[in-house]
């Protein structure tokens, strides 16, 4: 008799745990973004910019994981890699405004100029959901480039 009462509750708890872990897998956060950025920094330092940008621009490669992807810009603010939006390669980030009209490109370059690394918040198109969402990106200067990885905070 007690088994009949406990089983539905255990099944409900199991389903909530599975749903929670699926949600976590779909919505990578700060630690995953930092890990991917560190991986990209190490790759650029070891392999050089040409090989790194080929790898960073590959949408099915090691540097694009669901919502997370590496972007790379030079010190003039021009995109060299962006696997989620390849049309941005060659475009200047300096004058780019986010979906709320904020000059986040200038914010990124200011963080790099003053600290060498840091983070920036802005509103950006989530290429997976096709919705504008709040994004938090970690950025770091590596040689003559800026690498970044962001995650959506919704």
C-alpha positions as CSV (number, residue, x, y, z in Angstrom):
1,X,0.0,0.0,0.0
2,X,2.8,2.4,0.9
3,X,4.6,1.6,-2.3
4,X,1.6,2.9,-4.3
5,X,1.7,6.2,-2.5
6,X,5.5,6.7,-2.7
7,X,6.0,5.6,-6.3
8,X,4.0,8.5,-7.9
9,X,6.0,11.0,-5.8
10,X,9.3,9.4,-6.6
11,X,8.4,9.5,-10.3
12,X,7.4,13.2,-10.1
13,X,10.7,14.0,-8.3
14,X,12.7,12.0,-11.0
15,X,10.9,13.9,-13.8
16,X,11.6,17.3,-12.2
17,X,15.3,16.3,-11.8
18,X,15.5,15.2,-15.5
19,X,13.8,18.4,-16.6
20,X,16.1,20.5,-14.5
21,X,19.2,18.8,-15.8
22,X,17.9,19.3,-19.4
23,X,17.3,22.9,-18.8
24,X,20.8,23.3,-17.4
25,X,22.2,21.6,-20.4
26,X,20.3,24.0,-22.7
27,X,21.3,27.1,-20.8
28,X,25.0,27.1,-20.2
29,X,26.2,29.7,-17.7
30,X,29.1,31.6,-16.5
31,X,31.4,28.6,-15.7
32,X,30.9,27.0,-19.1
33,X,31.5,30.4,-20.8
34,X,34.7,31.0,-18.9
35,X,35.9,27.5,-19.6
36,X,35.3,27.9,-23.4
37,X,37.1,31.3,-23.3
38,X,40.1,29.8,-21.5
39,X,40.1,26.9,-24.1
40,X,40.0,29.5,-26.9
41,X,42.8,31.5,-25.4
42,X,45.1,28.5,-25.1
43,X,44.3,27.4,-28.6
44,X,45.1,30.8,-30.1
45,X,48.3,31.0,-28.1
46,X,49.4,27.5,-29.3
47,X,48.1,27.4,-32.9
48,X,48.3,31.0,-33.9
49,X,45.5,33.3,-35.3
50,X,45.0,31.7,-38.7
51,X,44.3,28.2,-37.4
52,X,42.4,29.6,-34.4
53,X,40.0,31.7,-36.5
54,X,39.2,28.8,-38.7
55,X,38.4,26.7,-35.6
56,X,36.4,29.6,-34.0
57,X,34.4,30.1,-37.2
58,X,33.3,26.5,-37.5
59,X,29.7,26.2,-36.3
60,X,30.0,22.5,-35.6
61,X,33.5,22.7,-34.1
62,X,34.9,22.6,-30.6
63,X,34.4,26.3,-30.0
64,X,30.6,26.4,-30.6
65,X,28.6,24.6,-28.0
66,X,24.9,25.4,-28.3
67,X,24.3,28.9,-27.0
68,X,28.1,29.3,-26.3
69,X,30.5,30.3,-29.0
70,X,33.8,32.2,-29.3
71,X,33.9,35.5,-31.0
72,X,37.2,37.2,-32.0
73,X,37.9,40.8,-32.9
74,X,41.1,42.7,-33.5
75,X,42.2,45.8,-31.6
76,X,40.4,48.0,-34.2
77,X,37.2,46.3,-33.2
78,X,36.7,44.2,-36.5
79,X,35.3,40.7,-36.2
80,X,37.6,37.9,-37.3
81,X,35.5,35.1,-35.9
82,X,31.8,34.6,-35.1
83,X,30.5,31.1,-35.8
84,X,26.9,32.0,-34.8
85,X,26.7,34.9,-37.3
86,X,29.4,34.5,-40.0
87,X,28.1,37.7,-41.7
88,X,29.6,39.7,-38.9
89,X,33.2,38.7,-39.9
90,X,34.8,41.9,-41.3
91,X,32.3,44.2,-39.6
92,X,33.4,46.7,-37.0
93,X,32.2,46.2,-33.5
94,X,33.2,49.7,-32.3
95,X,30.1,51.4,-33.5
96,X,27.8,48.5,-33.0
97,X,24.8,49.0,-30.6
98,X,22.9,46.3,-28.9
99,X,19.1,45.7,-29.3
100,X,18.5,48.3,-26.6
101,X,20.6,50.9,-28.4
102,X,23.6,50.7,-26.1
103,X,27.1,51.0,-27.6
104,X,28.3,47.7,-26.3
105,X,31.2,47.6,-28.8
106,X,32.7,50.6,-27.2
107,X,32.1,49.0,-23.8
108,X,34.0,45.9,-24.8
109,X,36.9,47.9,-26.2
110,X,37.0,50.1,-23.1
111,X,37.2,47.0,-20.8
112,X,40.1,45.7,-22.9
113,X,41.9,49.0,-23.0
114,X,41.6,49.6,-19.2
115,X,41.8,46.1,-17.8
116,X,42.9,43.7,-20.5
117,X,40.0,41.4,-19.6
118,X,36.6,41.6,-18.0
119,X,32.9,41.3,-18.8
120,X,30.2,43.3,-20.5
121,X,26.3,43.0,-20.4
122,X,24.2,43.8,-23.4
123,X,21.0,42.8,-25.2
124,X,21.8,40.4,-28.2
125,X,20.0,38.1,-30.5
126,X,20.1,34.5,-29.3
127,X,20.7,32.7,-32.5
128,X,19.3,29.5,-31.1
129,X,15.9,30.9,-29.9
130,X,15.8,33.8,-32.4
131,X,14.9,36.2,-29.5
132,X,16.7,39.2,-28.2
133,X,17.9,38.3,-24.7
134,X,20.2,39.7,-22.0
135,X,23.8,38.5,-22.6
136,X,26.8,38.5,-20.3
137,X,30.1,38.1,-22.1
138,X,33.6,37.5,-20.8
139,X,36.3,39.2,-22.9
140,X,40.1,38.9,-22.9
141,X,42.9,40.4,-24.8
142,X,45.3,37.8,-26.4
143,X,48.1,39.3,-28.4
144,X,46.5,41.7,-30.9
145,X,43.0,40.3,-30.6
146,X,40.1,40.2,-28.2
147,X,38.4,36.9,-27.6
148,X,35.0,36.6,-26.0
149,X,32.4,34.1,-24.9
150,X,29.0,35.1,-23.6
151,X,26.0,33.4,-22.2
152,X,22.3,34.4,-22.1
153,X,20.9,35.4,-18.7
154,X,17.4,36.0,-20.1
